[in-house]
Amino acid sequence: MNNIVEFKNVYKKYGKIDALKGIDINIPKGKIVGLLGPNGSGKTTMIKIMNGLLTTTEGEVLINGMKPGIETKKIVSYLPERTYLNDWMKVKDIIDFFKDFYEDFDEIKALQMLRTLEIDENRRLKTLSKGTKEKVQLILVMARKADLYILDEPIGGVDPAARSFILDTILKNFDENSTLLIATHLISEIENICDEVIFLAYGEIVLQGDVDEIRAKKQKSIDALFREEFRC
């Protein structure tokens, strides 16, 4: 199987609102893929379905040939848009928790990333800035040896000066045999690291393909194309 993720005619409704409208996509293994779209386009809904946090109204989603559930959680490392960690915990306690919870968690790798990002493992989360908390959460995600990493707006909550540092941390700790899916609206920041992109608007796929092929065909950058498509 060459695809790590498959969406087959997926619809998701919230009452009368159609969040996803017949999504049909395949995400190949071993690629860095940008899931791009403005706020409210359906990116987070897609991600929550992949992680088994939401179910489809119609259609099917497969992760490495399996429906989202307990087994897929073993191979998917997920960074949600919002911080979920308990403020009273020390950073080192969270590291220990993840080491016990996930068989593929690499404690040594996590501690190395903490040192690189200059984060004191003895600090309690409540004493850290919002941006530093998000860095801790990113470290927990990237310290796993997963088949699929799903990052929902990993650079949306940090200042511009820190974004390249965050992306560098992601790339240095990402296994090239795994798949990395980055959902964001900050296209210019990730364009140069993506192999493929998916444009999502109002719950529909408006463009999907290889980054270099799209640039050659459209004669413009992915960022420029995105701004043209979404008038932003």
C-alpha positions as CSV (number, residue, x, y, z in Angstrom):
1,M,0.0,0.0,0.0
2,N,1.5,3.3,-1.1
3,N,-1.0,5.6,0.6
4,I,-0.9,6.3,4.4
5,V,-4.3,8.2,4.3
6,E,-7.3,7.6,2.1
7,F,-10.5,9.7,2.1
8,K,-13.3,8.1,0.1
9,N,-16.3,10.4,-0.7
10,V,-16.3,11.9,2.9
11,Y,-19.0,14.1,4.1
12,K,-19.3,15.7,7.5
13,K,-22.3,17.7,8.6
14,Y,-22.9,19.7,11.7
15,G,-26.7,20.0,11.7
16,K,-27.4,21.8,8.4
17,I,-23.9,22.9,7.9
18,D,-21.7,20.9,5.5
19,A,-18.1,21.0,6.9
20,L,-16.8,18.5,4.3
21,K,-18.4,17.9,0.9
22,G,-17.4,14.6,-0.7
23,I,-13.7,14.6,0.0
24,D,-11.7,12.1,-2.2
25,I,-8.0,12.2,-1.6
26,N,-5.0,9.9,-1.1
27,I,-2.0,11.0,0.9
28,P,1.1,9.0,-0.1
29,K,3.7,7.6,2.3
30,G,7.1,9.3,2.8
31,K,5.9,12.8,1.8
32,I,5.6,16.2,3.4
33,V,2.2,17.4,2.6
34,G,0.7,20.9,3.2
35,L,-3.0,20.9,4.0
36,L,-3.8,24.5,3.1
37,G,-6.8,26.7,3.5
38,P,-8.2,29.7,5.3
39,N,-9.8,29.4,8.7
40,G,-13.1,27.6,8.5
41,S,-12.2,25.7,5.4
42,G,-12.5,22.2,7.0
43,K,-8.8,21.5,7.8
44,T,-9.3,20.7,11.5
45,T,-12.5,18.6,10.8
46,M,-10.4,16.5,8.4
47,I,-7.7,16.1,11.0
48,K,-10.1,15.2,13.8
49,I,-11.6,12.5,11.6
50,M,-8.2,11.1,10.8
51,N,-7.5,10.9,14.6
52,G,-10.8,9.3,15.4
53,L,-12.1,12.3,17.3
54,L,-14.9,12.8,14.8
55,T,-16.8,10.3,12.7
56,T,-17.9,10.9,9.1
57,T,-21.5,11.5,8.1
58,E,-20.9,9.6,4.9
59,G,-17.9,8.0,3.3
60,E,-14.8,6.3,4.7
61,V,-11.4,7.3,6.0
62,L,-8.5,4.8,6.2
63,I,-5.2,5.2,7.9
64,N,-2.7,2.7,6.5
65,G,-5.7,0.6,5.5
66,M,-7.4,0.8,8.9
67,K,-10.4,2.8,10.1
68,P,-9.4,5.4,12.7
69,G,-9.3,3.8,16.2
70,I,-7.0,2.3,18.8
71,E,-4.7,0.7,16.2
72,T,-4.2,3.8,14.2
73,K,-3.4,5.8,17.3
74,K,-0.3,3.7,17.6
75,I,1.1,4.9,14.3
76,V,-0.2,8.5,14.3
77,S,1.4,11.3,16.2
78,Y,-1.0,14.3,16.4
79,L,-0.4,17.9,17.3
80,P,-3.7,19.7,17.9
81,E,-4.2,23.4,17.3
82,R,-4.9,24.0,21.0
83,T,-2.7,23.1,24.0
84,Y,-4.1,20.2,26.0
85,L,-1.4,19.7,28.6
86,N,-2.1,20.2,32.3
87,D,-0.6,23.4,33.7
88,W,0.3,22.0,37.1
89,M,2.7,19.4,35.6
90,K,6.4,19.8,35.2
91,V,7.9,19.3,31.7
92,K,9.9,16.3,32.9
93,D,6.6,14.7,34.3
94,I,5.0,15.1,30.9
95,I,8.0,13.4,29.3
96,D,7.7,10.5,31.7
97,F,3.9,10.2,31.0
98,F,4.5,10.0,27.3
99,K,7.3,7.5,27.7
100,D,4.9,5.2,29.6
101,F,1.9,5.8,27.3
102,Y,3.6,5.4,23.9
103,E,5.9,2.5,23.0
104,D,7.5,4.5,20.2
105,F,8.3,7.5,22.4
106,D,12.0,8.4,22.4
107,E,12.9,10.0,25.7
108,I,16.5,10.8,24.8
109,K,15.3,12.5,21.6
110,A,12.7,14.6,23.6
111,L,15.4,15.7,26.1
112,Q,17.7,16.7,23.3
113,M,15.0,18.8,21.7
114,L,14.3,20.5,25.0
115,R,17.9,21.5,25.3
116,T,18.0,22.7,21.7
117,L,15.0,24.9,22.3
118,E,16.4,25.9,25.7
119,I,13.4,24.7,27.8
120,D,14.0,23.8,31.4
121,E,12.5,20.3,32.1
122,N,12.0,21.2,35.8
123,R,9.7,24.1,35.0
124,R,5.9,23.8,35.5
125,L,3.8,24.5,32.4
126,K,1.9,27.3,34.1
127,T,5.2,29.2,34.4
128,L,5.9,29.0,30.6
129,S,4.8,31.4,27.9
130,K,2.1,30.3,25.4
131,G,4.7,29.9,22.7
132,T,7.0,27.7,24.9
133,K,4.1,25.5,25.9
134,E,3.4,24.9,22.2
135,K,7.1,24.0,21.7
136,V,6.8,21.5,24.5
137,Q,3.8,20.0,22.9
138,L,5.6,19.9,19.5
139,I,8.5,18.1,21.2
140,L,6.2,15.4,22.6
141,V,4.8,14.8,19.1
142,M,8.1,14.7,17.2
143,A,9.8,12.5,19.8
144,R,7.6,9.6,18.7
145,K,8.6,7.3,15.9
146,A,5.3,7.4,14.0
147,D,4.3,6.5,10.5
148,L,2.2,9.6,10.2
149,Y,2.7,13.0,11.9
150,I,-0.3,15.4,11.8
151,L,0.4,18.9,12.8
152,D,-2.5,21.4,13.1
153,E,-1.2,25.0,12.8
154,P,2.2,24.2,14.4
155,I,3.5,27.7,13.7
156,G,0.3,29.7,14.1
157,G,0.9,30.6,17.7
158,V,4.5,31.6,17.7
159,D,6.2,34.9,16.6
160,P,7.7,35.1,13.1
161,A,11.2,35.0,14.4
162,A,10.5,31.5,16.0
163,R,8.8,30.0,13.0
164,S,11.9,28.9,11.1
165,F,13.4,27.5,14.3
166,I,10.2,25.5,14.9
167,L,10.2,24.2,11.3
168,D,13.8,23.3,11.5
169,T,13.1,21.3,14.7
170,I,10.3,19.5,12.9
171,L,12.4,18.6,9.9
172,K,15.4,17.4,11.9
173,N,13.3,15.1,13.9
174,F,11.1,13.8,11.1
175,D,11.8,10.3,9.8
176,E,12.0,10.5,6.0
177,N,10.1,7.2,5.7
178,S,7.2,8.7,7.6
179,T,4.5,11.1,6.3
180,L,4.2,14.6,7.6
181,L,0.9,16.5,7.2
182,I,1.0,20.1,8.1
183,A,-2.3,22.1,8.2
184,T,-1.8,25.8,8.1
185,H,-2.8,29.1,6.5
186,L,0.8,30.4,6.7
187,I,1.7,29.2,3.2
188,S,4.9,31.1,2.6
189,E,6.4,29.6,5.8
190,I,6.1,26.0,4.7
191,E,6.0,26.1,0.9
192,N,9.7,25.2,0.5
193,I,9.5,22.1,2.6
194,C,6.4,20.5,1.1
195,D,6.4,17.8,-1.5
196,E,2.7,18.1,-2.1
197,V,-0.1,20.4,-1.2
198,I,-3.9,20.2,-0.8
199,F,-6.0,23.3,-1.1
200,L,-9.2,23.1,0.9
201,A,-12.0,25.7,0.7
202,Y,-15.5,25.5,2.1
203,G,-15.2,21.8,2.7
204,E,-14.0,20.9,-0.8
205,I,-10.7,20.1,-2.4
206,V,-9.9,22.8,-5.0
207,L,-6.4,21.7,-5.8
208,Q,-4.0,18.8,-5.0
209,G,-0.7,17.9,-6.4
210,D,3.1,17.9,-6.5
211,V,4.5,21.3,-5.5
212,D,7.0,21.6,-8.3
213,E,4.5,20.5,-10.9
214,I,2.0,23.0,-9.7
215,R,4.5,25.8,-9.8
216,A,5.6,24.9,-13.3
217,K,2.1,24.7,-14.6
218,K,0.8,27.8,-12.9
219,Q,4.0,29.8,-13.3
220,K,3.7,31.2,-9.7
221,S,4.5,30.3,-6.2
222,I,2.1,28.2,-4.0
223,D,1.7,31.2,-1.7
224,A,0.8,33.5,-4.7
225,L,-1.6,30.9,-6.0
226,F,-3.2,30.5,-2.6
227,R,-3.7,34.3,-2.2
228,E,-5.2,34.4,-5.7
229,E,-7.5,31.5,-5.0
230,F,-8.7,32.8,-1.6
231,R,-8.2,36.5,-2.2
232,C,-6.1,37.0,0.9
